[in-house]
Amino acid sequence: MPKNKPTSTFIKTLFGKYNIIFLWQLILTIVFLAEICLVDYYPFVRWEIHPFYLLLGIFALVLLQFIIIRFRIIPEHQIIPYNIVKDKNYLIIILLFLIFCYIFHANGGARFSIDDKKYYSYVKSLVIDGDLDFQNEYKQFGVRDNYHLFHRTKAGRPPNLYPPGSMALWLPFFILIHLLLKAIALFDPGLLTNGLIQSYKNAVGLATIFYACLAFLIIYRMAKDYVKRSLVLVSVLLFILSAFLIYYIIFAPLMSTVCEAFMATLFIFFWLKQSKSKSISLQFIFGLTGGLLIFIRTTLGIFLILPLIDTIKRFFYSKNYKSWSSIKRNLWLSIYLLIGVILGAAPLLMVWKAVYGEWIVSFSRYFPWLTSPYIMQVLFSWRHGLISWSPIILFSLLGLLILTFKHKHIGLGFIAIFLLTLYINSSTTAWHGDGAFGARRFASMACIFSFGLAFFLQWIQSTLGKKGLLIIVIFFSFLIPWNLLLLYQFEENLIIRRALVRPAIMLKNDKTILLKQLPEALKLSFCNIKALSLGIPAKQYQRLKTSRAFAADFHINIGAEDELYIGKNWAEKEFQEDINFRWSLRGFSTLLFSLREPSSYLLVINCWPFSYPNSHPQSITLKINGIRLQAISLQNHLRKYNILIPREYLRIGINEIAIYSAYSMRPSSLSPNPDTRKLSVSFDYFSFKSVKYPQ
């Protein structure tokens, strides 16, 4: 025993006092987010570790920490973050953030649709151009509607009918990635830092995911003061996975939807907080969030009904409302609240002045209001109806009634906000939200819906007991696949986005997905790990594995029918002087092929390097299945090069050739050429001829 004591002490010191596991969690998380955000522009692309493996590493370290605590190897109070975060449910939402980030990456990162181009134009124009003139943004992003392209405001600028407030939340992330890319550009000439490359959009997408998860953390923090923690966590997770908001977190993060949800949640948080306190500074912060809520979207000003009711209660219904000291105190509270609202909303007026040449702009002429709102359609229509597309909301609304009986002040305030939001969203001809996924205009109600669902689950538990609650939760869990299948249909255009969708069509599509596409996806999932290591999609790996393997001489024509064999870091196909070719990018590319019976080969490569005046001599080095071959010096013109591959370097099944170039260069760094790709060598073909290799 004494001999093992120093070892045990060392491990406890390393994992406990120095928190080496948490340090590695932090490092892996930073690299994970950097790879997702920077995409192809981070400097160590040759040694890229796929984000999937980084995510697995983070979760493995979390599991290791759990085991250490569970078996009492080290006390919990000595391990970060468990000694900081007292409520472990917060960690679940943080891990959910990482999962959302990976799904966002796997889906191709942030992509433009239609509306989000205008939202993104604000932050890009302000940071990159230093103005709010969207003329160049609309051309760069391919905006097509004539009003935004050709109409001019009093300020002589193109209009932007979309609210500007999202940029207030996106700005820190956008500026951070801009500065980071500026720093990388010092070592990578030609890297464009103009707000157009994918890294900028991905940074904004990660900002959206961050604010979404932060909103859910705040909701959990608030609701657990009224409902049991486990029920709050279940209600938050159910709302995330079975309602419309998840689409805008992952698949459309450049919309303002999540920003509205976050700011409304923050506003409600300060509303509940200031109702228990008479702090003037807190009242000012509360007002500031209210002003920012208007900045995000002017119609969200309806949330100010909550402090308005509080102010009326303080002046006329408090016990000492007639005393001068009480009146004076309430007056100061109201003044600081009003100052906060004005300051929070002031950026909106400045944006309007810069874009429209007016301090106050009315958009009523663009959005005609009706005296007969489409209330039933907004709630129950199969064209993006609130309850028809997200049935979980119905139980949230029932929970709001239960909340009203237990906490009248909060319940009536939430119901008033919901009714006003319902009236506003149903009082326009575009009540369906055009091509929206679900009722996205109710995003600001995320906090209220989660509160309602938590109180509904609490009522079920108190009425039917734990067994009844379990049955209800199991029933609710079936709403998750309903929502995810609907999301899949929407994203894959299996349903018409801008039209009413019949339930029969949805169910028919669900049947096809479950019976045909899901089994295929499960089959591909077994190939996914190996495919990730090769840097190719699982479908390509499956095709390569099941395709007819080469047995003798074979030829791979790069730039022609080569999709099955192309691995990492290749440019798109090009054609020039009767030659099909592709560029190898960033100094590292891979080629894949399957062999039925390996033998020694003479590999003939037809290629030419990217060259420029006074360029260094280019060379390539090949690795066959990780075994290095000799380097080849290249001439500055199209030429064939021969290299021998011994039989023992190859194997039955899939083989990988890794091609390393001595350098890569962006044409944009050498001239006004807009091509920002890091070009290395252009390849025409790889031809394999069986030979007898000398022993």
Summary of the structure (lengths in Angstrom):
residues: 695
radius of gyration: 29.7
end to end distance: 56.9
largest distance: 106.0
contacts: 2211
relative contact order: 0.07
helix: 58%
strand: 11%
